[in-house]
């Protein structure tokens, strides 16, 4: 099985409001299996199956950060 390491860095306070549990819950709702997840003050790191990568990025981004580019 191929996995992809998704990494997103933010430079503002929005990331501080997101917990691993909230990310896990959103991805679980869409049957996206997380192999590994870590958060810090500026970064979200998630390891998912390669086939789920684009969907996982969209779910997290849309749910927690809106539709900005």
C-alpha positions as CSV (number, residue, x, y, z in Angstrom):
1,X,0.0,0.0,0.0
2,X,1.3,3.4,-0.9
3,X,1.1,6.3,1.6
4,X,1.4,10.0,1.2
5,X,2.6,12.4,3.9
6,X,0.4,15.5,3.9
7,X,2.0,18.6,5.4
8,X,0.5,22.0,5.7
9,X,2.1,25.0,7.4
10,X,0.1,28.0,8.6
11,X,1.5,31.3,10.0
12,X,-1.5,32.4,12.0
13,X,-3.5,31.4,15.1
14,X,-6.1,29.2,13.3
15,X,-3.9,26.1,13.6
16,X,-3.9,26.4,17.4
17,X,-7.7,25.7,17.5
18,X,-7.3,22.4,15.7
19,X,-6.7,19.2,17.6
20,X,-5.7,15.8,16.3
21,X,-9.0,14.4,17.5
22,X,-11.0,16.9,15.4
23,X,-9.0,16.1,12.3
24,X,-9.3,12.4,13.0
25,X,-13.1,12.8,13.4
26,X,-13.5,14.6,10.1
27,X,-11.5,12.1,8.2
28,X,-13.2,9.2,9.9
29,X,-16.6,10.5,8.7
30,X,-15.3,10.1,5.2
31,X,-13.7,6.7,5.7
32,X,-10.2,8.1,5.3
33,X,-7.8,6.0,7.3
34,X,-5.0,7.9,9.1
35,X,-1.7,6.0,9.5
36,X,-0.1,8.8,11.5
37,X,-1.0,12.4,12.6
38,X,0.8,15.2,14.3
39,X,0.1,18.8,15.0
40,X,2.2,21.7,16.2
41,X,1.7,25.4,16.6
42,X,2.2,26.0,12.8
43,X,1.9,22.6,11.2
44,X,-0.5,19.7,10.5
45,X,1.1,16.4,9.4
46,X,-1.0,13.5,8.3
47,X,0.0,10.1,6.7
48,X,-2.8,8.6,4.6
49,X,-3.2,6.1,1.8
50,X,-2.1,7.7,-1.5
51,X,-5.6,7.1,-3.0
52,X,-7.1,9.3,-0.3
53,X,-4.6,12.1,-0.3
54,X,-6.5,14.7,-2.4
55,X,-9.7,14.0,-0.6
56,X,-8.0,14.2,2.9
57,X,-6.5,17.6,2.0
58,X,-9.8,19.0,0.8
59,X,-11.6,17.7,3.9
60,X,-9.2,19.3,6.4
61,X,-8.8,22.5,4.4
62,X,-12.5,23.1,3.8
63,X,-13.5,22.2,7.3
64,X,-10.9,24.1,9.2
65,X,-9.6,26.8,6.9
66,X,-12.4,27.7,4.5
67,X,-11.9,28.0,0.8
68,X,-8.9,30.2,0.6
69,X,-6.0,29.4,-1.8
